[in-house]
Amino acid sequence: MRMTALIIAALGLVVAPAAAVTIELTTDQPRVEANLALNPAMEEGADGAPAHWSLSTAVPENFETAWVEGEGRHGSRALYLKAHENVMSGYWGQTVAVEPGSYIFRGFYRTTTGRLLMYAHGRNTDVEPPVGVDARVYAGSAIAGFLVPVFIPYEALAGADPDTYYPFSVQVEVPERLPTIALSMGMYFTPGEVWFDDVWFGPATLDLIIRVAGGGEQVGKLTVFDEDEVDPVYVSTADPRCPVGGLLPDPFEVRLEDVRADARYLIVAKTADGDLTKARFPEEAR
């Protein structure tokens, strides 16, 4: 399988910033090409409209949409949606081609009020029996909700920080004989507003290949963390090529098979002197 370099990082060392340890990360498939969502960063478009994304609703007059500039998570642009009343749901969405298998639909939202629904869905009724998928994740904020008493102060309400982008993620199991599905993100039968950015839809797992080069330093340990988990997903001393208390071969390479594609990983190389070099996958993970 073809491998494409994703990150080559020699990030800040804790003790000895002059050390030259490098961490190179690759995958068994090009990550950009693995993203089946079109215009995932919301930067493409013309005449005030984003490319490949459109509004879906039965009551369009209840919604305001915009391809806003200066509101993006990393880039400039984001998708904006505002619902005036709770009369109908409305979604930014697009249709993507799929094959049977496991996928991840993930992205980021920022909201002030309302209940959000992000889901991957589709149905083929031309086959017997009919097949379909409906994988959902909900989010939102209690701020300004219609059930919240007006005398409760804003700062006392639980909900999302309106200035912060939050991640969402849902696993999607695509059955046989379902050639396309829709990706939808929007407001679910509540008034409110939301911004969406940095969408990714692709295979649920991947192989992560890590190559560490000492560059004159002696690397003694490699640890890989899933930033959503407590225990590391890999520690080099568990590798038969890495005797406990010994040094890693230079360069050292390990392949982590079928790790979650939607996870955020922190990779830490520790030298024999105790200095640390770190890299992250994907690069924007924090």
N, C-alpha and C positions, 0 to 999 in steps of 0.2 A: 504493500500500500504506500501511496505517495505521502511524504512527510513535508510539511512546510514550517519553517522556523517562526515561532510566535513571539518569543521574548528572549533577548540576550541581555542579562542584567548583572551588573556589579553594583548593587545598591549600598547605601551607607553602612560601613562597618562600625560595630559598636565600640571596639577598642582601637583597632589599627586601620584607619581609613586609607593608608597607602597600600594595603594588601591588594593582590590582583586576582582573587578568586572570582570565577565567573560561573553563572548558572544559565544554561541554555535549555529552553523548553520547546518541545515539538509535540505534535499530535499525529495520530494515524490518518487524519483527514484534515484538509485545510479548514481552519475554523471559519473564515469568512465565507467560503463556498458552502460550508455545512449549514449556514444560516439561510433557510428557505424564505424568510420574510423579506419582502422587497422594500427598499427605502427604510431600513430598520432604525437609522439614526435620525430620520425625519428631516434631513438636510436637503433632499431633492424636491423640486417642485417648480411651478411657474404660475404667473398671474394670480398670486395669492392663494394657490391651492397646492397641497402636498401631492407628490407623485405616489400612485398606487394605493392611497388610503382614501376612503369615502365614508360618509355618514349613512347609517342604516337605522331607520325608525319609521313607525306608522304615523307619527305626529311630528313632522319636521318643524312646524311652527313653534313647538315647545322648546326648541334647542337653538343655541348659538354655537357655531364652530369657527375655528380660526387656525391658521398655520402661523403661529406666533413666533416672532423673532426676539432674541434676548431672554428667552425663558427655558432654553434647553438645559439638559443635565450636564453635558460636556460641550457639545457643539452649540450652535446658535439657536436652532429651531426646535419646536415641540408641537404636538397636537393639543389643541384646547377644545374643551366641550363644556357647555353650561346648559343645565336643565332648569327651566323656570318653575315648573309645577311637577307634581308626582303622578301625572296622568298617563305617562308612557315611558318606557326605557328607550335609550338611544346609544348607538355605538359607532366609534371609528372602527373600520374593519377592512380586510382584504381576503382574497381567496388564494390558497396555495395548493400546489400539486403534492401528493404524498404517496408513499408506498406502505404496505403493511409493516407495523413495527411500533417501537416505543419512541416517543418524541417528548421534548420539553418546550413549553411555551412560557417565556419569561420576559420581563421588562421592568420599567420603572414608572411610577405615578407620583404626582404631587396633587394634593386636594385641600380644599378649604372646608367643604361641607358635602353631605350626601353619602349615599351607599353606592359603591362601585362594583361592577362585575366584569371580570376578564375571563373569556372562555374560548376554547377551540371546539368547533361543532360542525357537523355535517351529517347528511343522510342520503343513502342511495336506495330508492324505492323501485328501481328498475330491475332488481334482482330478487330472487326468492330463496330464503326469507330476506326481507329488507335488512340493511346494515347501517350502523351509524355510530357517532361518537358525540359526547357532550361532557367535556371536562372543564370544570369551573373553579374559580377562586374569587372570593368576595373580600372587599376592603371598604374602608370609609372612615367617617368622623362623626361624632355626636354633636359637634359644634353647629349651632343653628338648626339642628334637627327639629322637626315639627313637634316632637314629644318632649323636648327639653324646655323646662320652665324658663321664662325670660328673666327671672330674678337671679338665676345662677350665674356667677361671674365667669367670663370667658376663660380665665386661667384655671378655673376649677373643673373644666370639662375635659373628659378623656377623649383623645382623638389624635389624628395625625398633625404634626407640625406643618402648617401651610407653606413653609419655605423650604421643606425638605423633600427630596425624592426618595421614595421607598420602593424596595423590590417586590415583585410578585412572581410566582412560579407555580406551574401546574403540569403534571405529567399527563401525556395524551397517548392512549393505546389505540392505534389505527388498525381496524380490522381489514380482512381481505375484501376486495371488490368495492373499496371506497377510494376513488381516484383523487378527490379534492376535499379540503375542509376550509372553513372560514375561521379567521382569527378576529375576535371582537373585543373591544375595550371601551367601556363607557359607564353611563349613569343608569342605575337600576331603580326605576320607579320612585325617585326622590328628587327634589330640587337640590342643586349644588353645582360645583364646578370642579374640573380636573384637568391636569396636563399629563400627557404621556410621552415617553422618550425611550430610546435604546432598547428596542424589542429584539428578541432572539427566539427563533423557532427552528429546531433541528433535532438530531438524534439525541436520545436520553443519556447515552453513555459514550465515552471515548477512551482511547488509550493515551495516557500522558507519559511522554518519554523525557526523562531528566538527565542532563549531562553536566557534570561538575568538573571543572578544570582548576587545579591549584594555582597555576601561574607563579610557581616558586614557593607557595605555601603548602603545608601538609594538611589536607582535609581529613578530619577524624570521624565526622558524623554528618549524616544527611537525614533531616526530618521533614515530613510533609504533613501539613495540617489542613483539614477541611475547616474553614473558619466558622462553620455552624455546629461543629462537633467538639467535644472535650478531648477525646483521645486522638492521637495522630493516626493517619491512615497508612503511614509507612515510617519505619525507623531503620536506618541502614544496618544497625547491629543485628537485625533479624535476617539479613541477607547472608547466604553461605559464603559469599566472597568477602565478607566484612567481619573478621574475627572480633569478638568483644574486646574492647579496649585497644584495638589496632587502628591502623590508618587505612583510608580508602585507596584503591588503585587510582592513579592519576593519568588520564582522566577516568572518571567513574560514571557509568551510565546505568540507569534502571528504567524499566518500563512498567508503569502501573496500569493494569488492564481493566477496562470496563468501569472506570470511575465516573461519578455523576457529572454530566456535562453542565448542569446548572449550578454546581457548587463553586465556591470561591476558595482557592487553595493558596496557602502560604508555604513556601519552600525555604528551609533554613539550612545552610551549610556552616558547620562549625569546624574551625581549624584546631590543630593540636594545641595551639596557644590560647584557645578559647574565644577567638574573634569570630564574629558572625557576619555572613553575607546572606541577604534575603532577596527573594523574587516572588512575584504573585502571578497567579493565573485565575481568571483572565487578568490582563494588565491593569484594568480599572478597578479591580477588587480592593476594598479597604476594610 
